[in-house]
Amino acid sequence: MTCSRGTAGTRAGIAVVAGLTTVALSAVAAPAAALAGPAGTPRSPVPMAAPPAAAMSPAMPGPAAAAAADPGPPGPAEGLRRTGGCSPPGPDGPGAAGPAALPRSDLATGGGQLVAVVDTGVAPVPRLADRLRGGGDYLTGGDGLDDCDGHGSAVALLLAGAADPATGTGAGVAPDAEVVALRQSSARFAVRGPDGAERPAGEIRTLAAAISRAVTLGAGVINVSEVVCVPADRVEELGRPVADAVAAAEAAGVLVVAAAGNVDPAGTCTGEPELRPLPASYDGVVAVGATDAAGRPAPFSVPGPWVDLAAPGVDLPAPAGPEGAVVSGTSYAAPLVAGTAALLRERFPMLTPGQVADRLRATARHPASGRDDRVGAGVLDPVAALTAEPLLLTPVPDARPAAGIAAGPRTGSGDAAPARHPLPAPGTEPRDLPVVAGAGAVAAVSGATAALLAGLRRRPAR
């Protein structure tokens, strides 16, 4: 998850990924980058809302201004204008129709967990019922419970939607988790920039503010199914507010999960090595690629050494309907990982965000090579994430996966599993927790719980 630095030549403009939507900005303007909304779009036979995209204001806060404290309830964006009609989600869609194998409900259901969805808003659809609350709207100044694009609602349903009471199907990964919605982008609104030109609403500045506000509102996990690609040599300049917000979230014990982004041949988010998707490429963010139902990497998923793992994101039934619609994109893979993170935070509340991320990566169904830039450590396995032993797992990239790292299936093979250490019951504070290190080796860790759980995340060198 390290944001590798590099160089890139001057570009005529910076385009954004929002499904297949791009926005090019003039090179003569003050430094600006466009923030993409959803990194996925629905397909035939029934089309849904086009994804939003927006540009960052040239005025950027300094390093000390970002994310240290709640910026307060958002007000309406200056110069906001609606450019299209709303396509809100329907109330009776199929929900999360089989995107992942769910763990047994006696392991975890997300109860007691608050997950923030920073997106196009989340509508109060029946499957979210009284578990949804508004966190703010950076477009109209509302509560975040309006969704003109339908995207944020689909993300929330995949993450935390309830099962259909009649059929028992369609539950999200964490069906008892609470959701706080923050709307900060939309393709159905535009704002006027400092240069006088209109651009779709949503800014890097407001993305950073939304992440900070989610932390203040008590979220333990934040899902960001949005992305902007920028040249590597401008990441520090353009992405500083979001980088600071992510760092502050991690320091506060909050895990940020983000879509890796979709390759856009018509724009600059093409998967070229000199481009970086934000916020996915930041250290401290769990970056999620997409696979099809067979676990094969999606051709549109932006690759890179920052990709942590992947999840299903191709031709999923549209969670909010209408009947027959499907959605594809890393936008829809990310909430499956975020939902699993919420389950882990419920089952193992003693783990830090980094250690939760380690379990997600270590228990993924590994590629034969150990990891690759398209799926990272492998494909999400929620059951293994909740049941693999020992408690603290250390992913080992670029090596044969150890058979003792995960309990679930994998495409690779490894050495014989080390002796298992029983998982603690939820709420307990383990004293001696072995850590899987190397390809099957076990290191015993002793001492107070705080010492055990501090700084144990092992990040791969880039």
C-alpha positions as CSV (number, residue, x, y, z in Angstrom):
1,M,0.0,0.0,0.0
2,T,3.0,2.3,-0.3
3,C,2.6,5.1,-2.8
4,S,5.6,4.6,-5.0
5,R,7.2,7.8,-6.2
6,G,8.4,8.3,-9.7
7,T,8.5,10.8,-12.4
8,A,6.1,11.7,-15.2
9,G,6.3,14.1,-18.0
10,T,4.1,17.2,-18.2
11,R,0.6,16.3,-19.4
12,A,-1.9,18.4,-21.2
13,G,-4.4,17.8,-18.5
14,I,-5.4,15.4,-15.7
15,A,-8.3,13.1,-16.4
16,V,-10.3,11.2,-13.8
17,V,-11.8,7.8,-13.6
18,A,-15.5,7.7,-12.8
19,G,-16.5,4.5,-14.5
20,L,-15.6,5.5,-18.0
21,T,-16.1,9.2,-17.5
22,T,-13.1,11.6,-17.9
23,V,-12.6,15.2,-17.2
24,A,-9.6,17.0,-18.8
25,L,-8.3,20.1,-17.1
26,S,-6.2,22.8,-18.8
27,A,-2.5,22.7,-18.2
28,V,-2.3,26.4,-18.0
29,A,-4.7,26.6,-15.0
30,A,-3.5,26.5,-11.4
31,P,-2.6,23.0,-10.2
32,A,-5.7,20.9,-10.2
33,A,-6.8,17.3,-10.3
34,A,-10.2,15.8,-10.8
35,L,-11.8,13.5,-8.3
36,A,-13.7,10.7,-9.8
37,G,-16.8,9.4,-8.3
38,P,-17.7,5.8,-8.5
39,A,-15.1,3.5,-10.0
40,G,-17.7,1.4,-11.6
41,T,-20.7,1.6,-13.9
42,P,-23.8,-0.5,-14.5
43,R,-24.3,-2.2,-17.8
44,S,-27.1,-3.5,-20.0
45,P,-29.8,-4.7,-20.1
46,V,-30.9,-1.8,-17.9
47,P,-28.6,1.2,-17.6
48,M,-28.3,3.1,-14.4
49,A,-26.9,6.5,-13.4
50,A,-23.7,7.7,-15.0
51,P,-20.9,8.1,-12.4
52,P,-19.8,11.5,-11.1
53,A,-16.5,13.2,-11.6
54,A,-15.3,16.5,-10.1
55,A,-12.2,18.7,-10.0
56,M,-10.2,19.9,-7.1
57,S,-10.0,23.6,-6.4
58,P,-6.6,25.2,-6.9
59,A,-6.6,26.4,-3.3
60,M,-5.2,23.6,-1.1
61,P,-4.8,23.6,2.7
62,G,-1.3,23.3,4.1
63,P,-0.2,20.0,5.8
64,A,-1.4,21.1,9.2
65,A,-4.9,21.9,8.0
66,A,-6.1,18.5,7.0
67,A,-8.0,15.9,9.0
68,A,-6.7,16.6,12.5
69,A,-10.2,17.7,13.6
70,D,-13.8,17.5,12.4
71,P,-14.3,20.3,9.8
72,G,-17.9,20.5,11.0
73,P,-21.1,19.8,9.1
74,P,-20.7,20.6,5.4
75,G,-22.4,23.6,3.9
76,P,-23.7,23.8,0.3
77,A,-21.0,24.0,-2.4
78,E,-20.6,27.5,-3.9
79,G,-22.1,27.9,-7.3
80,L,-23.8,24.5,-7.3
81,R,-26.1,23.8,-10.2
82,R,-28.1,20.7,-11.0
83,T,-27.2,19.5,-14.5
84,G,-29.4,16.4,-14.8
85,G,-32.4,14.6,-13.3
86,C,-32.0,12.2,-10.4
87,S,-32.0,8.5,-10.8
88,P,-32.5,7.4,-7.2
89,P,-32.2,3.7,-6.3
90,G,-35.3,1.6,-6.2
91,P,-36.7,0.3,-2.9
92,D,-37.0,-3.4,-3.9
93,G,-33.7,-4.4,-5.6
94,P,-32.2,-7.9,-5.1
95,G,-29.6,-6.6,-2.6
96,A,-26.2,-8.2,-2.5
97,A,-27.0,-11.2,-4.7
98,G,-24.2,-13.6,-4.1
99,P,-21.1,-11.4,-4.5
100,A,-19.2,-13.3,-1.8
101,A,-19.5,-16.3,0.5
102,L,-20.6,-15.0,3.8
103,P,-19.3,-16.2,7.1
104,R,-21.6,-17.9,9.6
105,S,-23.7,-15.4,11.5
106,D,-22.4,-16.8,14.8
107,L,-18.9,-15.5,13.9
108,A,-19.8,-11.9,13.2
109,T,-22.5,-9.9,11.5
110,G,-21.1,-6.3,11.9
111,G,-23.2,-5.6,15.0
112,G,-21.9,-2.6,16.9
113,Q,-19.8,-1.4,13.9
114,L,-20.2,2.0,12.2
115,V,-19.1,2.1,8.6
116,A,-18.9,5.4,6.6
117,V,-19.7,5.4,2.9
118,V,-18.1,8.4,1.3
119,D,-19.8,8.5,-2.1
120,T,-22.8,10.0,-4.0
121,G,-25.0,9.7,-0.9
122,V,-27.0,6.8,0.4
123,A,-30.8,6.7,0.0
124,P,-32.9,5.2,2.9
125,V,-33.8,2.0,1.2
126,P,-35.7,-0.7,3.2
127,R,-32.7,-3.0,3.4
128,L,-30.8,-0.4,5.3
129,A,-33.8,0.5,7.5
130,D,-32.9,2.1,10.8
131,R,-29.2,1.3,10.5
132,L,-28.6,4.2,8.2
133,R,-27.9,7.8,9.3
134,G,-26.7,10.9,7.5
135,G,-23.3,12.3,8.1
136,G,-23.4,15.3,5.8
137,D,-23.7,16.5,2.2
138,Y,-20.8,18.5,0.6
139,L,-23.0,19.4,-2.4
140,T,-26.3,20.7,-1.1
141,G,-25.5,21.0,2.6
142,G,-28.0,18.3,3.5
143,D,-27.6,15.1,5.5
144,G,-26.1,12.8,2.9
145,L,-29.3,10.7,2.5
146,D,-30.0,11.8,-1.0
147,D,-28.5,9.8,-3.9
148,C,-29.2,11.1,-7.4
149,D,-26.7,8.7,-8.9
150,G,-27.7,5.5,-7.2
151,H,-24.1,4.5,-6.8
152,G,-23.5,5.1,-3.1
153,S,-26.7,3.2,-2.3
154,A,-25.5,0.2,-4.2
155,V,-22.2,0.3,-2.4
156,A,-23.9,0.5,1.0
157,L,-26.2,-2.4,0.1
158,L,-23.2,-4.6,-0.9
159,L,-21.6,-3.7,2.4
160,A,-24.4,-3.8,4.9
161,G,-27.8,-4.5,3.3
162,A,-30.2,-6.8,5.2
163,A,-31.5,-10.0,3.7
164,D,-34.9,-10.1,2.1
165,P,-37.2,-11.1,5.0
166,A,-39.2,-13.4,2.7
167,T,-36.4,-15.2,0.9
168,G,-33.5,-14.8,3.3
169,T,-31.3,-13.7,0.3
170,G,-29.5,-10.6,-0.7
171,A,-27.7,-9.7,2.6
172,G,-24.6,-7.6,2.4
173,V,-21.3,-8.7,4.0
174,A,-22.0,-7.1,7.3
175,P,-25.8,-7.0,7.5
176,D,-26.0,-5.7,11.1
177,A,-23.5,-2.9,10.7
178,E,-24.6,0.7,10.9
179,V,-23.9,3.0,7.9
180,V,-23.2,6.7,8.0
181,A,-23.5,8.4,4.6
182,L,-21.5,11.3,3.4
183,R,-22.2,12.7,-0.1
184,Q,-19.3,14.5,-1.6
185,S,-19.6,13.9,-5.4
186,S,-22.2,13.5,-8.1
187,A,-22.4,13.6,-11.9
188,R,-25.8,15.3,-11.6
189,F,-24.4,18.5,-10.2
190,A,-21.8,21.0,-11.4
191,V,-19.8,23.7,-9.7
192,R,-18.0,26.7,-11.2
193,G,-14.2,26.6,-10.7
194,P,-11.9,29.6,-10.2
195,D,-11.3,29.7,-13.9
196,G,-15.0,30.2,-14.5
197,A,-15.5,26.8,-16.1
198,E,-18.1,24.4,-14.8
199,R,-17.1,20.9,-13.6
200,P,-18.9,18.0,-12.0
201,A,-19.3,18.5,-8.3
202,G,-16.9,17.0,-5.8
203,E,-13.3,18.0,-4.8
204,I,-10.2,16.5,-3.3
205,R,-10.7,19.0,-0.5
206,T,-14.2,17.7,0.2
207,L,-13.0,14.1,0.0
208,A,-10.5,14.8,2.7
209,A,-13.1,16.7,4.8
210,A,-15.5,13.7,4.5
211,I,-12.9,11.2,5.6
212,S,-12.1,13.5,8.6
213,R,-15.8,13.9,9.5
214,A,-16.4,10.1,9.3
215,V,-13.6,9.7,11.9
216,T,-15.2,12.3,14.1
217,L,-18.6,10.6,13.8
218,G,-17.2,7.4,15.1
219,A,-16.8,5.2,12.0
220,G,-14.4,2.3,12.5
221,V,-14.2,1.6,8.8
222,I,-14.5,4.1,5.9
223,N,-15.3,2.9,2.3
224,V,-14.2,5.2,-0.5
225,S,-15.4,3.9,-3.9
226,E,-13.9,6.9,-5.7
227,V,-10.6,7.5,-7.4
228,V,-8.5,10.1,-9.2
229,C,-5.4,9.3,-11.2
230,V,-2.5,11.8,-11.1
231,P,1.2,11.7,-12.3
232,A,3.5,10.3,-9.6
233,D,5.5,13.5,-9.4
234,R,2.4,15.5,-8.5
235,V,0.9,13.2,-5.9
236,E,2.4,15.1,-3.0
237,E,1.2,18.5,-4.4
238,L,-2.3,17.5,-5.4
239,G,-3.2,14.8,-2.9
240,R,-1.9,16.3,0.3
241,P,-5.3,16.9,1.9
242,V,-6.4,13.3,1.4
243,A,-3.0,11.9,2.4
244,D,-3.2,13.8,5.7
245,A,-6.8,12.7,6.2
246,V,-5.9,9.1,5.7
247,A,-3.0,9.4,8.1
248,A,-5.1,11.0,10.7
249,A,-7.8,8.2,10.3
250,E,-5.2,5.5,10.8
251,A,-3.8,7.3,13.8
252,A,-7.4,7.4,15.2
253,G,-7.8,3.6,14.7
254,V,-9.9,3.8,11.6
255,L,-9.4,1.6,8.6
256,V,-9.8,3.2,5.1
257,V,-10.8,0.9,2.2
258,A,-10.7,2.3,-1.3
259,A,-11.4,1.1,-4.9
260,A,-8.2,0.7,-7.0
261,G,-9.9,2.4,-9.9
262,N,-10.9,1.4,-13.4
263,V,-8.6,1.7,-16.4
264,D,-10.0,4.3,-18.8
265,P,-8.5,4.2,-22.3
266,A,-10.1,7.5,-23.2
267,G,-8.4,9.4,-20.3
268,T,-5.2,9.3,-18.3
269,C,-6.1,6.7,-15.7
270,T,-4.8,4.1,-18.1
271,G,-2.8,1.9,-15.7
272,E,0.5,3.4,-16.9
273,P,3.2,3.0,-14.4
274,E,3.7,6.7,-13.9
275,L,0.1,7.3,-12.7
276,R,-1.1,6.9,-9.2
277,P,-4.8,6.3,-8.1
278,L,-5.8,8.4,-5.1
279,P,-6.6,7.6,-2.4
280,A,-6.0,3.9,-3.2
281,S,-2.2,4.2,-3.6
282,Y,-1.6,5.8,-0.1
283,D,0.0,3.7,2.6
284,G,-2.7,3.2,5.2
285,V,-5.4,2.5,2.7
286,V,-6.6,-1.0,1.8
287,A,-6.7,-0.8,-2.0
288,V,-9.1,-3.2,-3.7
289,G,-9.1,-4.5,-7.3
290,A,-11.8,-6.4,-9.0
291,T,-12.2,-9.9,-10.3
292,D,-14.9,-11.8,-12.1
293,A,-16.9,-14.7,-10.6
294,A,-14.1,-17.1,-11.4
295,G,-11.5,-15.1,-9.5
296,R,-9.8,-13.8,-12.7
297,P,-8.6,-10.2,-12.6
298,A,-11.0,-7.8,-14.2
299,P,-9.4,-6.2,-17.4
300,F,-10.5,-2.7,-16.2
301,S,-9.0,-2.9,-12.7
302,V,-6.1,-0.5,-12.3
303,P,-3.0,-2.5,-11.4
304,G,-0.1,-1.5,-9.2
305,P,2.1,-2.5,-6.2
306,W,-0.4,-0.6,-3.9
307,V,-3.2,-3.1,-4.6
308,D,-3.8,-5.1,-1.5
309,L,-6.3,-7.6,-2.5
310,A,-9.3,-8.0,-4.9
311,A,-13.0,-9.0,-4.7
312,P,-15.8,-9.7,-7.1
313,G,-16.6,-6.7,-9.2
314,V,-17.8,-7.9,-12.6
315,D,-21.4,-8.2,-13.6
316,L,-22.9,-8.2,-10.1
317,P,-26.7,-7.9,-10.0
318,A,-27.4,-4.3,-9.3
319,P,-28.2,-4.3,-5.6
320,A,-30.9,-1.6,-5.8
321,G,-32.3,-2.9,-9.1
322,P,-34.0,-2.6,-11.5
323,E,-34.6,-6.2,-12.4
324,G,-31.9,-7.5,-14.8
325,A,-29.4,-4.7,-14.3
326,V,-25.8,-5.5,-13.5
327,V,-22.9,-3.4,-12.2
328,S,-19.2,-3.7,-12.7
329,G,-16.2,-1.9,-11.3
330,T,-13.8,-1.7,-8.4
331,S,-16.4,0.5,-6.7
332,Y,-18.4,-2.6,-6.1
333,A,-15.5,-4.8,-5.0
334,A,-14.3,-2.3,-2.3
335,P,-17.5,-2.6,-0.1
336,L,-17.1,-6.4,0.1
337,V,-13.7,-5.8,1.6
338,A,-14.9,-3.0,3.8
339,G,-17.8,-5.2,5.1
340,T,-15.4,-8.0,5.9
341,A,-13.2,-5.4,7.8
342,A,-16.3,-4.5,9.8
343,L,-16.8,-8.2,10.7
344,L,-13.2,-8.4,11.8
345,R,-13.5,-5.3,14.0
346,E,-16.5,-6.9,15.6
347,R,-14.9,-10.3,16.2
348,F,-11.4,-9.1,17.1
349,P,-11.8,-5.6,18.6
350,M,-8.2,-5.7,19.9
351,L,-6.7,-5.5,16.4
352,T,-5.4,-2.3,15.0
353,P,-6.4,-1.1,11.5
354,G,-3.1,-2.4,10.1
355,Q,-3.6,-5.8,11.7
356,V,-7.1,-6.0,10.3
357,A,-5.6,-5.2,6.9
358,D,-3.0,-7.9,7.4
359,R,-5.7,-10.5,8.1
360,L,-7.5,-9.5,4.9
361,R,-4.4,-9.9,2.8
362,A,-3.0,-13.0,4.5
363,T,-6.2,-14.9,4.2
364,A,-7.0,-13.9,0.6
365,R,-6.9,-16.7,-2.0
366,H,-3.4,-16.2,-3.2
367,P,-2.2,-16.2,-6.8
368,A,0.3,-19.0,-7.6
369,S,3.1,-16.4,-7.6
370,G,2.2,-15.1,-4.1
371,R,0.9,-11.7,-5.2
372,D,0.6,-9.7,-8.4
373,D,-0.3,-6.1,-9.2
374,R,-3.8,-6.9,-10.4
375,V,-5.2,-8.7,-7.4
376,G,-2.5,-7.9,-4.8
377,A,-2.3,-10.7,-2.2
378,G,-5.3,-12.5,-3.8
379,V,-9.1,-12.7,-3.8
380,L,-11.0,-11.8,-0.6
381,D,-12.1,-14.8,1.5
382,P,-14.4,-13.5,4.3
383,V,-14.7,-16.9,6.0
384,A,-10.9,-17.4,6.2
385,A,-10.4,-13.9,7.4
386,L,-12.6,-14.6,10.4
387,T,-11.4,-18.1,11.2
388,A,-7.7,-18.4,10.2
389,E,-5.2,-18.9,13.0
390,P,-3.2,-17.4,14.7
391,L,-4.8,-14.1,15.4
392,L,-1.9,-12.0,14.1
393,L,-1.1,-12.8,10.5
394,T,1.7,-11.3,8.4
395,P,1.3,-11.5,4.6
396,V,4.4,-12.5,2.8
397,P,4.3,-11.0,-0.8
398,D,6.4,-12.3,-3.6
399,A,6.9,-15.7,-2.0
400,R,5.1,-19.0,-1.9
401,P,2.2,-18.6,0.5
402,A,2.5,-20.6,3.7
403,A,-0.2,-23.2,4.2
404,G,-0.7,-22.0,7.7
405,I,-1.5,-18.4,6.8
406,A,-5.1,-19.0,5.8
407,A,-7.7,-21.6,6.3
408,G,-9.5,-21.0,3.0
409,P,-8.8,-22.2,-0.5
410,R,-6.0,-20.7,-2.6
411,T,-4.5,-21.1,-6.0
412,G,-1.0,-21.5,-4.8
413,S,0.6,-24.0,-2.5
414,G,3.1,-23.8,0.3
415,D,5.0,-25.5,3.1
416,A,3.3,-27.5,5.8
417,A,1.2,-25.4,8.2
418,P,2.8,-24.4,11.5
419,A,1.1,-25.4,14.7
420,R,-2.1,-23.4,15.2
421,H,-2.7,-21.1,18.1
422,P,-6.4,-20.9,19.1
423,L,-8.1,-17.7,18.3
424,P,-9.3,-15.7,21.3
425,A,-13.0,-15.3,22.0
426,P,-14.3,-11.9,21.0
427,G,-13.5,-9.2,23.6
428,T,-10.6,-11.1,25.2
429,E,-7.1,-9.7,25.4
430,P,-4.6,-12.4,24.4
431,R,-1.3,-12.5,26.2
432,D,0.9,-14.5,23.9
433,L,0.1,-14.4,20.2
434,P,2.3,-16.1,17.6
435,V,2.8,-14.2,14.4
436,V,3.1,-15.9,11.0
437,A,6.4,-14.7,9.5
438,G,8.1,-15.8,6.4
439,A,6.8,-18.9,4.6
440,G,5.4,-20.9,7.5
441,A,7.6,-19.8,10.3
442,V,6.0,-18.8,13.6
443,A,7.4,-16.2,15.9
444,A,6.0,-16.1,19.5
445,V,5.3,-12.6,20.8
446,S,4.9,-12.0,24.5
447,G,4.1,-9.2,26.8
448,A,1.3,-6.7,27.4
449,T,-1.5,-6.5,24.9
450,A,-0.6,-3.0,23.9
451,A,2.9,-4.0,23.1
452,L,1.7,-7.1,21.2
453,L,-0.7,-5.2,19.0
454,A,1.4,-2.1,18.3
455,G,3.2,-1.7,15.0
456,L,3.1,-5.3,13.8
457,R,2.0,-4.6,10.3
458,R,4.6,-5.7,7.7
459,R,4.4,-3.7,4.5
460,P,6.1,-5.0,1.3
461,A,9.0,-3.0,-0.1
462,R,8.2,-1.4,-3.4
